[in-house]
Every structure is written in structure tokens, then in C-alpha cells.
């Protein structure tokens, strides 16, 4: 304790602290910093500074003022909300009554339309056996182009390396597959329509009757709803009625359902007179589409074969030049290696001379002109060898790259040859079996 010096706490001006400005310490007097060490134990009882005290009660005053303004704002909002909700409730109820009236008009309109089409719906049609047979023949004829197209796609999957690309031929073949499938689906649907025409008429009439019955009940319910008011004695609470019900349609789907039923009924009414013309046009269009797509695929194959031949030719020319460069580079390496080997003998001679001269006795071991010349000669030969070795690494690296290019070129040439065989010799030959226009038309 005898060696410790006790220093009193510095004096702070509370007003200066409140203003955020501390008085400067006396000149030459170092203001001790607050410490929590054992040397100051028992000499401080304050936990906070005057600035923190002022900041604390100012923050309390500020928070109280904020809460006061917030309470007044909430009171104003509550009065406004009460008035607005009272007015909005009455307005919403009036709007709901008006919409119910419009809904009754819509239901009455659709119910009348359904009744009109029910009365006019045809109950029987003639079967179209000849057209059905033609549709079945056309459907059978599409199997041949489908088999050809899928075989082309399978063959092209056996292309090698970078040639396994999704080129124009691939895209046109995929379009052809999709077109044939869509044509087959259309032919199947049309055949089923011809066979089941009478059944479809009855089903359409049945759907119209069910829809009419549903709308009759809906009209009754909405009419009863429209008669409800705030003075009605038969109203009561239904807490779960406002929740979204399962499988509830919207207005557009509701209208579309009835419109689809009416369109189906109208379609069935006109089926007997228009079905034959539709099938004829459909067969003509599908046949034309298949032949046009076949021509596009054949053209894409021809163009691809031309590209493959050109690419193969360019690769072969580049391979020839690469082989020439490989030979030239190999000869260059031999020349550099020979130059390096030629420097070994002069280096041994110079180093041997220096070694023997290092054995000279006493004062004869002098750095004379021959000594300096020999040392320069060794340094020059070492520098030459270093330069030659560095230069030798470049043609060796170049030769390695040339060899890699050669292998890549040879590999790509093999790929192009293989791809050309697949596209020209296999796929294009197989496509000559494509059916004629009359066969695709069902004759």
C-alpha cells in the first residue's frame, strides 16, 4: 500500500453534462478513467453518470408524451370506425339485395335457354358406317409414319460424342411425332363420335335436364333470399355459412358450364348434317399436314448431311495440316536437343581448364586474363544452356497440344462419319417408305 497513490475523483459540472459538454481538465493533470479494479474498491458508489440520469428521465417524459398522443389517435379512429361501419353495413346489405335480383334474372335467362334447347334437341341420327371405315383405315395408315419417325429418333441416339446434338432434324422429328400422335387422337375421337352419335344426343339432353332442374331449385332459393330483410322473423344466426364451401364454382365457371351444355346440344343438333363435311375436311387437313411435315423432315435431313460432309472435309484438311505441324515441331525439338548436346563438350573443356588452373601453387594462383576469360566462358555456356532448355520446353508443350488436337480431330472425324452413315444411309433410306396421300386419306 505504501507504493500506491490515491487520486481523488474529478469534478464534473452537471449543467455541462446536461448540455453534452465536459469541462476541460487542468493543464498537466491527467483525468483518471473509471475503473472497476481492486484498487478503487470502496471509493465509488454511483452506477450512472449525470448525463445518463438526464437521458433517462427525458426518455421517460418522451415515452409518456408518445403514449398520450397514441391514445388520442386511437380514440379518434374508434369514432370514425363506428360511423363508417354502420354506414357500410347498410350499404352492403342493399348491394346484396340488388345483386340477388340480378342473379334471379340471370338464372331465369339460362333456364329459358336450357328449356328451349331441350325442346329442340334431336333424339336420333344416322350412323355413318362408310365414313367410320375410312377413318379406321386412315388411323391404321398413320402407324407406318409413326414407326419410321420413332426409328429415326432411335437411330440418331446412337450418334457419338459432340454429334449427339439437338439439331434441326431432331426438332422436326419431334414435331412429326407430336403431329402423328395428335392426328391419331383426332381420328380416334372422330370415329368414336360417329359411332356414338345417338348416345351423345341422349347424354346431352340428360345434362340439359339436370342443369335446368338445378337452376329451378337455385331460383327458388334466391327468390326466398331476396325476400329477407332486417324485419323478417324467420332469420337466424348460421355461424359457419360465410365459410368457403368445398367444390364451389365461380360465376365464369357457372356460366361456362351451362354454355358448354348448350353448345354440346347445338353441336349434336347439327351433327347429322355437318359431321360428314367435318370429317372430310379433317382428313384432308391431317393428310396435308403429315405430308408437309414429312417434306420438312426430309429437307432437314438433306441439309444436315450437307453440313456433316462440309464439317468432315474441313476436319480432314485441318488434320492434314496438324500432322504436318507435328512433324515440323518434332524436327525443331531434335535441333534444339542437338544444340544442347553440342554445348556439353565446350562446357566440360572450360570447367576442366578452370579446375586445373585452380591447382596452381602459391602466387601463381592468379586471376589473370585466361582465368577471367574461362570464367566468362562458363557463364556464357550456362546461360546458353538455360536459354536452350527454356526454348525446348515451348516446342515440347506445343507438340503436346498438337497431339491433343490430332486426337480430337480424328475422334470428331469418326463422329461425323458415323453420324453421316446414320442420317444418310439409314434414316433417309427408311423414310422412302412413307405412305402416299391416298393411303393417309383412308382410301
C-alpha positions in Angstrom: 0.0 0.0 0.0 2.9 2.3 0.6 3.7 2.4 -3.1 0.1 3.2 -4.3 -1.1 6.8 -4.9 -4.7 7.7 -4.1 -6.2 10.1 -6.6 -9.5 11.9 -5.9 -12.4 11.7 -8.4 -12.5 14.6 -11.0 -15.2 17.2 -10.5 -18.0 17.3 -13.2 -20.2 20.2 -13.9 -23.8 18.8 -14.0 -25.0 21.5 -16.3 -22.2 21.0 -18.7 -23.0 17.3 -18.7 -26.7 18.0 -19.4 -25.6 20.1 -22.4 -23.2 17.3 -23.6 -20.1 19.4 -22.9 -17.5 18.4 -20.3 -15.1 20.9 -18.8 -11.5 20.6 -19.8 -9.1 19.1 -17.3 -6.5 21.3 -15.8 -3.3 21.6 -17.8 -0.9 18.8 -17.0 -3.5 17.0 -14.8 -4.5 13.6 -16.2 -8.1 12.7 -15.6 -8.3 9.2 -14.3 -10.6 6.8 -16.1 -13.3 4.9 -14.3 -12.1 1.6 -13.2 -13.7 -1.5 -11.7 -10.4 -2.9 -10.5 -9.5 -3.8 -6.9 -7.6 -0.6 -6.5 -10.8 1.5 -6.4 -12.9 -0.8 -4.3 -14.9 1.1 -1.7 -14.3 4.5 -3.3 -17.3 4.6 -5.8 -21.0 4.1 -5.1 -22.6 5.8 -8.2 -23.7 3.5 -11.1 -24.6 6.1 -13.6 -23.2 9.5 -14.8 -25.2 12.7 -14.7 -25.6 12.5 -18.5 -27.2 9.1 -18.2 -29.5 10.4 -15.4 -30.7 13.3 -17.5 -31.1 11.0 -20.6 -33.2 8.5 -18.5 -35.9 10.9 -17.2 -36.0 12.7 -20.6 -36.7 9.4 -22.3 -39.5 8.7 -19.8 -41.1 12.1 -20.5 -40.8 11.4 -24.2 -42.4 8.0 -24.0 -45.2 9.3 -21.8 -45.9 12.0 -24.5 -45.9 9.4 -27.2 -48.4 7.2 -25.4 -50.6 10.2 -24.8 -50.8 11.1 -28.5 -51.3 7.4 -29.4 -54.3 7.1 -27.1 -55.9 10.2 -28.6 -55.3 8.8 -32.1 -56.9 5.5 -31.2 -60.0 7.3 -29.7 -60.4 9.3 -33.0 -60.0 6.1 -35.0 -62.6 4.3 -32.9 -65.2 7.0 -33.5 -64.5 7.1 -37.2 -64.6 3.3 -37.5 -68.0 3.1 -35.7 -69.6 5.6 -38.1 -68.1 4.1 -41.2 -69.0 0.5 -40.3 -72.6 1.5 -39.6 -73.0 3.1 -42.9 -71.0 0.4 -44.8 -73.2 -2.4 -43.3 -76.4 -0.8 -44.6 -74.9 -0.1 -48.0 -73.5 -3.7 -48.3 -77.0 -5.2 -47.4 -78.6 -3.0 -50.1 -76.0 -4.1 -52.6 -76.5 -7.7 -51.7 -80.3 -7.4 -52.3 -79.7 -5.8 -55.7 -77.2 -8.5 -56.7 -79.8 -11.2 -55.7 -82.3 -9.6 -58.1 -79.8 -9.6 -60.9 -78.9 -13.2 -60.1 -82.6 -14.2 -60.4 -82.7 -12.6 -63.9 -79.6 -14.5 -65.0 -81.0 -17.8 -63.7 -84.3 -17.1 -65.5 -82.5 -16.4 -68.7 -80.3 -19.5 -68.6 -83.3 -21.7 -67.5 -85.3 -20.4 -70.5 -82.4 -21.2 -72.9 -82.0 -24.7 -71.5 -85.7 -25.3 -71.9 -85.6 -24.1 -75.5 -82.7 -26.4 -76.4 -84.3 -29.3 -74.6 -87.4 -28.9 -76.8 -85.3 -28.7 -80.0 -82.7 -31.3 -79.3 -82.6 -34.1 -81.9 -83.2 -37.6 -80.5 -81.8 -39.7 -83.2 -79.2 -39.6 -86.0 -78.0 -41.8 -88.8 -74.9 -43.9 -88.4 -72.0 -43.2 -90.8 -70.6 -46.6 -91.5 -68.7 -45.8 -94.7 -67.1 -42.8 -93.0 -66.3 -44.8 -90.0 -64.5 -47.4 -92.1 -62.5 -44.7 -93.9 -61.5 -43.2 -90.5 -60.3 -46.6 -89.3 -58.2 -47.1 -92.5 -56.6 -43.6 -92.1 -55.8 -44.4 -88.5 -54.1 -47.7 -89.5 -52.1 -45.8 -92.2 -50.6 -43.5 -89.6 -48.8 -46.4 -87.9 -46.2 -46.5 -90.7 -45.0 -42.9 -90.5 -45.0 -43.2 -86.7 -42.8 -46.3 -86.9 -40.5 -44.5 -89.4 -40.2 -41.4 -87.2 -39.5 -43.3 -84.0 -37.0 -45.5 -85.7 -35.2 -42.3 -87.0 -35.1 -40.9 -83.5 -33.8 -44.2 -82.0 -31.1 -44.4 -84.7 -29.9 -40.9 -84.1 -29.5 -41.6 -80.4 -26.5 -43.8 -81.4 -24.6 -40.8 -82.6 -21.3 -40.3 -80.9 -19.8 -37.6 -78.7 -20.5 -34.0 -79.8 -22.6 -35.1 -82.7 -25.3 -36.1 -80.2 -26.9 -32.7 -80.6 -30.5 -31.5 -80.7 -30.3 -30.1 -84.2 -33.0 -29.1 -86.7 -33.5 -32.7 -87.8 -34.2 -33.7 -84.2 -36.7 -30.8 -83.7 -38.5 -31.6 -86.9 -38.7 -35.3 -86.0 -40.1 -34.5 -82.6 -42.7 -32.2 -84.3 -43.6 -35.1 -86.6 -44.1 -37.5 -83.7 -46.3 -35.0 -81.9 -48.2 -34.3 -85.1 -48.8 -38.0 -85.8 -50.0 -38.6 -82.2 -52.4 -35.6 -82.4 -53.7 -36.9 -85.7 -54.2 -40.3 -84.3 -56.1 -38.9 -81.3 -58.2 -36.8 -83.6 -59.1 -39.8 -85.7 -60.0 -41.8 -82.7 -62.2 -39.1 -81.3 -63.9 -38.6 -84.6 -64.5 -42.3 -85.1 -66.0 -42.5 -81.6 -68.2 -39.5 -82.4 -69.6 -41.2 -85.5 -70.3 -44.5 -83.7 -71.9 -43.0 -80.6 -73.8 -40.1 -82.1 -77.2 -41.2 -80.8 -75.8 -41.9 -77.4 -74.2 -38.4 -77.3 -77.6 -36.8 -78.2 -79.3 -38.5 -75.3 -76.5 -37.7 -72.9 -76.6 -34.0 -73.9 -80.3 -33.9 -73.4 -79.9 -35.5 -69.9 -77.3 -32.9 -68.9 -79.5 -30.1 -70.0 -82.4 -31.5 -67.9 -80.2 -31.8 -64.9 -78.9 -28.3 -65.3 -82.5 -27.0 -65.8 -83.5 -28.8 -62.6 -80.6 -27.3 -60.6 -81.4 -23.8 -61.8 -85.1 -24.2 -60.9 -84.1 -25.0 -57.3 -81.5 -22.2 -57.2 -84.1 -19.8 -58.5 -86.4 -20.8 -55.6 -83.7 -20.4 -53.0 -82.5 -17.0 -54.3 -86.1 -15.7 -54.6 -86.6 -16.6 -50.9 -83.3 -14.9 -50.0 -84.3 -11.8 -51.8 -87.4 -11.5 -49.6 -85.4 -11.5 -46.4 -84.9 -8.1 -44.6 -83.9 -6.8 -41.2 -87.6 -7.2 -40.1 -88.0 -10.8 -41.3 -89.0 -13.1 -38.4 -87.5 -16.2 -39.9 -83.9 -15.2 -40.0 -81.4 -16.6 -37.5 -77.6 -17.0 -37.0 -75.7 -19.5 -39.0 -72.1 -19.1 -37.9 -70.5 -21.3 -40.5 -72.4 -20.1 -43.5 -69.9 -17.5 -44.5 -67.0 -20.0 -44.7 -65.8 -21.1 -48.2 -67.6 -24.3 -49.2 -65.9 -27.2 -50.9 -66.3 -27.5 -54.7 -67.9 -24.1 -55.1 -67.6 -22.7 -58.6 -67.2 -19.0 -59.6 -69.5 -17.0 -61.9 -67.5 -17.6 -65.0 -67.3 -21.4 -64.5 -71.0 -21.4 -63.7 -71.8 -19.7 -66.9 -69.3 -21.8 -68.8 -71.0 -25.0 -67.5 -74.4 -24.0 -68.9 -72.9 -22.6 -72.1 -70.9 -25.8 -72.6 -74.1 -27.8 -72.2 -75.9 -25.6 -74.7 -73.0 -25.7 -77.2 -73.0 -29.5 -76.9 -76.7 -29.7 -77.5 -76.3 -27.4 -80.6 -73.4 -29.4 -81.8 -75.5 -32.6 -81.5 -78.4 -31.0 -83.3 -76.2 -30.1 -86.3 -74.1 -33.3 -86.2 -76.1 -35.2 -88.8 -75.8 -32.5 -91.5 -72.2 -31.3 -90.7 -70.3 -34.4 -89.4 -69.6 -35.7 -92.9 -68.2 -32.4 -94.1 -66.2 -32.0 -91.0 -64.6 -35.5 -91.3 -63.8 -34.9 -95.0 -62.1 -31.6 -94.2 -60.3 -33.1 -91.2 -58.9 -36.0 -93.3 -57.8 -33.6 -96.0 -56.1 -31.3 -93.4 -54.3 -34.1 -91.5 -53.1 -35.7 -94.7 -51.7 -32.4 -95.9 -50.1 -31.6 -92.5 -48.4 -35.0 -92.4 -47.0 -34.7 -95.9 -45.8 -31.1 -95.3 -44.1 -32.2 -92.1 -42.6 -35.2 -93.9 -41.1 -32.8 -96.5 -39.7 -30.6 -93.7 -38.0 -33.6 -92.1 -36.5 -34.7 -95.4 -35.2 -31.2 -96.1 -33.7 -31.0 -92.7 -32.0 -34.4 -93.2 -30.6 -33.3 -96.5 -29.3 -30.0 -95.1 -27.8 -31.9 -92.1 -26.0 -34.3 -94.4 -24.5 -31.4 -96.4 -23.3 -29.8 -93.1 -21.8 -33.1 -92.0 -19.9 -33.6 -95.3 -18.6 -30.0 -95.1 -17.6 -30.4 -91.5 -15.9 -33.7 -92.2 -14.0 -32.2 -95.1 -12.8 -29.2 -93.1 -11.7 -31.5 -90.2 -9.7 -33.8 -92.6 -8.0 -30.7 -94.1 -7.2 -29.4 -90.6 -5.9 -32.9 -89.6 -3.5 -32.9 -92.6 -2.1 -29.5 -91.5 -1.9 -30.6 -87.9 0.1 -33.7 -88.9 2.5 -31.6 -90.9 3.0 -29.2 -87.9 3.6 -32.2 -85.7 6.5 -33.3 -88.0 7.9 -29.9 -88.1 7.8 -29.5 -84.4 9.4 -32.8 -83.8 12.3 -31.8 -86.1 12.6 -28.5 -84.2 12.8 -30.4 -80.9 15.6 -32.6 -82.3 17.5 -29.5 -83.5 17.2 -27.8 -80.1 18.2 -31.1 -78.3 21.3 -31.4 -80.6 22.2 -27.8 -79.8 22.0 -28.5 -76.1 24.2 -31.7 -76.5 26.7 -29.7 -78.5 27.2 -27.3 -75.6 28.2 -30.2 -73.2 31.7 -30.6 -74.7 32.8 -26.9 -74.6 31.4 -26.8 -71.0 33.5 -29.7 -69.9 36.6 -28.2 -71.5 36.2 -24.9 -69.8 35.4 -26.4 -66.5 38.4 -28.7 -66.8 40.7 -25.8 -67.5 39.4 -23.9 -64.6 39.9 -26.9 -62.3 43.4 -27.5 -63.4 44.3 -23.8 -63.1 42.9 -23.9 -59.5 45.8 -26.3 -58.7 48.4 -23.6 -59.4 50.8 -23.1 -56.4 51.2 -20.0 -54.2 51.3 -16.7 -56.1 50.7 -18.4 -59.4 47.1 -18.8 -58.4 46.3 -15.5 -60.0 43.1 -14.1 -61.6 44.8 -13.4 -64.8 43.3 -12.8 -68.2 42.9 -16.5 -69.1 41.2 -17.1 -65.7 38.7 -14.3 -66.3 38.1 -15.5 -69.9 37.4 -19.1 -68.7 35.0 -17.9 -66.0 33.2 -15.8 -68.6 33.1 -18.7 -71.0 31.5 -21.0 -68.3 28.9 -18.4 -67.5 28.1 -17.8 -71.2 27.7 -21.6 -71.8 25.4 -21.9 -68.7 23.3 -19.0 -69.9 23.1 -20.6 -73.3 22.0 -23.9 -71.9 19.4 -22.3 -69.8 18.0 -20.4 -72.8 18.0 -23.5 -74.9 16.3 -25.6 -72.2 13.6 -22.9 -71.8 13.1 -22.7 -75.5 13.0 -26.6 -75.7 10.0 -26.6 -73.3 8.0 -24.5 -75.6 8.1 -26.8 -78.7 7.5 -29.8 -76.4 4.4 -28.1 -75.0 3.3 -27.2 -78.5 3.9 -30.7 -79.6 1.7 -32.0 -76.8 -1.1 -29.6 -77.8 -0.7 -30.6 -81.4 -1.1 -34.3 -80.4 -4.2 -33.5 -78.4 -5.6 -31.6 -81.4 -4.8 -34.5 -83.7 -6.6 -37.0 -81.5 -9.6 -34.6 -81.1 -9.7 -34.1 -84.9 -9.5 -37.9 -85.6 -12.2 -38.5 -83.0 -14.5 -35.8 -84.4 -14.0 -37.1 -88.0 -15.1 -40.6 -86.8 -18.1 -39.0 -85.2 -19.0 -37.1 -88.4 -18.6 -40.3 -90.4 -20.8 -42.3 -88.1 -23.4 -39.5 -88.0 -23.4 -39.3 -91.8 -24.0 -43.0 -92.0 -26.9 -42.8 -89.6 -28.6 -39.8 -91.2 -28.0 -40.5 -94.9 -27.7 -44.3 -95.2 -30.2 -45.4 -92.6 -32.8 -42.7 -91.8 -33.2 -41.2 -95.2 -33.4 -44.6 -96.8 -36.0 -45.7 -94.3 -38.1 -42.6 -95.0 -38.7 -43.6 -98.6 -41.4 -46.0 -97.2 -43.6 -43.0 -96.1 -47.3 -43.6 -97.1 -48.9 -41.8 -100.0 -51.6 -39.1 -99.8 -54.4 -41.5 -100.8 -53.3 -44.0 -98.1 -53.2 -41.4 -95.4 -56.7 -40.2 -96.6 -58.2 -43.6 -95.8 -58.7 -44.9 -99.4 
